[in-house]
């Protein structure tokens, strides 16, 4: 009996100890500190910034775990945060330096290291902005950049309002692959002022952000800098199609065809817009091929014309710039017959008349000598008879 009581007491003590241990362990909250020294660093690439940080303090308890970081960032006036999950201690991206930048980051401890539940630290925050110099109206206006035929880039702008006569602008650019930002070497000028830039050949610059800064100098007052980000394939303006042809395949179907625009742009990158005119009716169609079949609205059409232009399609660019329109190519049907009849009938009549007149002239030239010879012979015979 004593042994039974002893076993019951031992069991009770064991249950009490286990329960208390569970309560204590469940009350022990697992925490992870936020990343340290979070900052936004500008390496001088005109908007391409580094976001970097150090690991949280007190990671000794999580040596067997891989800490992840959730990073959020945006320009200050944007409603949408960009979110990145990474295991690295840095991240790089492009920003509009005309506006301020804000970012925040926290550490994330996976569930297998925290009793099955993911644990997040508090947020670390950082901001960055360039201190504006000069009034807003001194910035350049109407910046326009076009990458002509995927071969050469040209940018132009208008001077800011209210700038002093001694003011002038300078352009700097950078894209990934350059060691540092470069200044324009071939400015376009108007009245002695820089109003544009012709860029040199830009090696390996496609499908990457292209950063531009246009700032200025003036002895009277500072000029506000302007920042721009382009992807060059999105501002490509190709050449128009060439060598247009129009063929009547039957009474109602027409084949329109043209050659690929000249230059380095692959054939698969083009989309075409065709404007077709049948007499006084005009409509527009698009195609990814360099030919299209169109049905005539009526069989007695007297004139068929079309023009074409090209642009980069969605497989090679997010957007593009339409080329200029090609020269117009036309086909005229019965008008050619009418013109032919109009010219051939008078020409035939004139030719017949000329032939008839020529015949008469030749006939007379042959008849007159014969008549003259016969007359002389008769006279001679008459004289002999008299003798």
Secondary structure, 3 states (H helix, E strand, C coil): CHHHHHHHHHHHHHHHHHHHHHHHHHHCCCCCCCCEEEEEEECCCCCEEEEEEECCCCCHHHCCCCCEEEEEEEECCCCCCEEEEECCCEEEEECCCCCCEEEEEEEEECHHHCCCCCEECCCEEEEECCCCCCEHHHCCEEEEEEEECCCEEEEEEECCCCCCCCCEEEEEEEECCCCCCEECCCEEEECCEEEEEECCCCCCCCCCEEEEEEEEECCCCCECCEEEEEEHHHHEECCCCEEEEEEECCCCEEEEEEECCCCCCCHHHEEEEEEEEECCEEEEEEECCCEEEEECCCCCCCEEEEEEEEEECCCCCCCCECCCCCCCEEEECHHHHHHHHHHHHHHHHHHHHHHHHHHHHHHHHHHHHHHHHHHHHHHHHHHHHHC
